Amino acid sequence: MSILIIRRRRKTKKEPSIVSSSTRGFFMNVTYQNLYEATAGFSSTNLIGSGSFGSVYKGVLDPDGTDVAVKVLHLYQRGAMKSFIAECEVLRNTRHRNFVKVLTACSSIDFQTNKFKALVYEFMPNGSLESWLRHRTRPEEASNEPRTLNLFQLLES
Ligand SMILES: Nc1ncnc2c1ncn2[C@@H]1O[C@H](COP(=O)(O)OP(=O)(O)OP(=O)(O)O)[C@@H](O)[C@H]1O
């Protein structure tokens, strides 16, 4: 009898999903609709760039008008889920003034009931370090020379 009870308890205990445990500890709660509205429906004009696992959109989150970057995971891409979980873990446990801050994550479904996962970062208006180092991004600095800094210049910057 006691074995049966234990078995039943084990069976009914809800398995914590990897995503919810990975995203636990975030403070802001955002829905798909919030992100949809913040990014003008994930419009192409709000698209900042794309990485290996997702597309990044500029957005403005209500109610306080916070500028954010929303990375929508390409879930069909092999490794995207792993990347989402890893990024949640690293960014949740890392606080440094030189690292972009992850504000929250959203794991939901879209208006067509497709799975939807996104990471929401504080918006970095000056682009990524990589693009800054590779190209001169400001028109007044435009030049064909690639921007390369040596180790000492990098440490000083
Ligand atoms: N917090 C942010 N603020 C402003 N722009 C951002 C932010 N995060 C990403 N971006 C822009 O979106 C682009 C894509 O970012 P993403 O993190 O998806 O890929 P990546 O790191 O460039 O490449 P990969 O994922 O392949 O290593 C970046 O190159 C950058 O221009």
The ligand as a Gaussian input file, in Angstrom:
#p B3LYP/6-31G(d) Opt

LIG

0 1
 N       20.923000      44.245000     -26.210000
 C       21.070000      44.628000     -27.466000
 N       20.933000      45.928000     -27.808000
 C       21.076000      46.337000     -29.090000
 N       21.360000      45.494000     -30.111000
 C       21.503000      44.186000     -29.837000
 C       21.364000      43.679000     -28.511000
 N       21.560000      42.334000     -28.538000
 C       21.812000      42.026000     -29.815000
 N       21.779000      43.125000     -30.600000
 C       22.001000      43.187000     -32.060000
 O       21.433000      42.030000     -32.666000
 C       22.433000      41.310000     -33.388000
 C       22.198000      39.818000     -33.225000
 O       22.442000      39.484000     -31.885000
 P       22.541000      37.983000     -31.398000
 O       22.826000      38.008000     -29.940000
 O       21.322000      37.247000     -31.843000
 O       23.687000      37.360000     -32.244000
 P       25.251000      37.499000     -32.163000
 O       25.698000      37.406000     -30.739000
 O       25.642000      38.712000     -32.961000
 O       25.684000      36.212000     -32.984000
 P       25.662000      34.686000     -32.560000
 O       24.410000      34.418000     -31.782000
 O       25.664000      34.014000     -33.884000
 O       26.915000      34.494000     -31.767000
 C       23.755000      41.778000     -32.822000
 O       24.757000      41.721000     -33.776000
 C       23.479000      43.211000     -32.401000
 O       23.663000      44.070000     -33.498000

